[in-house]
Amino acid sequence: NLDVPNTGIVNNALYQNLVLLPKATAQMAKTILSPVTHVRNLVSAGAFAAANGIIPFLHYNPKMMYNAFKTLDVGLPGSRAQTEAYEELVRLGVVNTNVSLGDLKGLLKDVDFGAKFTAERGLRGITGVLSKLKKWTEDMYTAEDDFWKIGTFAAEKIRLGRAYEKAGVARGTLVRNFAGDMVEYNENFIKHEAANIVRNNVPNYDYVSETIKGIRKLPIGNFMAFPAEIMRTSANIVKRALDEIGTTMMINGKQVRPLASVGMQRLIGFGATAAAVPYGAVKLGQTLYDISDEELEAVRRYVAYWSKNSTLVPVRNGETGDIEAVDFSRANAYDLLVRPIQTVINQVAEGEKDNNGIMDDFIFGSLEAMYQVMAPFVTESIKDGFFHLAYSLAPFSWQQLERLDYAIEPYDVVQLVRGKPGKYDPTGQSYELGKELLGLMGMRPAPVNV
């Protein structure tokens, strides 16, 4: 384990105030204090269910969604109606395990965030209100994650039970559980199997290694626990699916594979979520807007550098006919698995224009792909830009809300607050309401401004 907590520099007051405190503040501003991030957290968490072959609104139907909402432990009307059920899910390790929030809470605890502010007399009057706001936003962030985990747990129980019953497995029959032990097939078995699937196939902060948790105390890296969990759970999904397909039992003198259909659903769901859906979205955009591969390649050369190796869905502006691009990777939780492949493809495609040879470009692309995987762990922390980019790191996603304000022409809040006239921002850029609303889910089409 990386024994960072016991190193002297981490406990040094200067290091805490100049490195860890700005890092914690920046991460808090970009997560629990950002309405946009809350929307994306709720939407993207649905991908974890889909990756396990559970299709929202089909396997996870509206009735189950309503029951999941009633179980949530959050201050919303209609929630907290099934506290005993939620407490059981906590004991089973199904809920209250959000990875990004766990990373943030750990960092805030490292710097004793609350105490630093309550110690200042001038701030004591507002710390009570701020702490309540922070607690509510943390609860909301957890609830957005729990909503899908509760639904995944319920859906897994249903399809496991149906699969065993369809295979003719009677209650009391000995079956092998996730630990490899032979136990009786009953409701308790199904409950613990489903809980094990959620714990191991959906990102869970309880399973983040101490090494990864320790890195948060360094001046590098941003939310390292999340990509680490994507890697772990992706491998677990495939392994679980193959195990389910290969599981055999003797029922009434006949060999059966009770979980084969569940395993196939899981395998197909993972392949579709991680690869097929992003690829299909790109091809759909090209088909709907008559955009060729050459045009898409040209678009990639002019997008922002952070989108160069992203999955870009092309669209065409209805008024001007110009091509725009939606960075699908921003809303895709499994982009970490696809981006390295796209990076190699891009590098080889670029290499066709030089004389280095495709193999050289393939090797360089592979190294770049490795960097893409390691970037969340080794790149500079967002706290490095906290002081001189305070505007972009402002709480409540202020910069994006400003764009939304510019898009609503009759009501110009920015003009009132900052005295800036008209519907254009300081750079002369105008914005469209529909696109800015899509931006709340990470799907805003960005114009390719050559």
Buried (B, 14 or more C-beta within 10 A) or exposed (E): EBEBEEBEEBEEEEBBEEBBBBBBBBBBBBBBBBBBBBBBBBBBBBBBBBBBBBBBEEBBBEEBBEBBBBBBBBEEEEBBEBEEBBEBBBEBBBBBBBBBBBBBBBBBEBBEBBEEBBEEEEEEEEBEEEEEEBEBBBBBBBBBBBBBBBBBBBBBBBBBBEBBEEBEBEEEBEBEBBEEEEBEBEEEBBBBBBBBBBBBBBBBBEBBEEEBBBBBBBBBBBBBBBBBBBEBBBEBBBEBBEBBBEBEBEBEEEEBBBBBBBBBBBBEBBBBBBBEBBEEBBEEBBEEBEBEEEBBEBBBEBBEEEBBBBBBBBBBBEEEEEBBBBBBBBBBBBBBBBBBBBBBBBBBBBBEEEEEEEEBBBBBBBEBBEEBBEBBBEEEBBBBBBEEEEEBBBBEBBEBBBBBBBBEEEEBEBBEEEEBEEBEBEEEEEBBEEBBEBBBBBBBBBBBEE
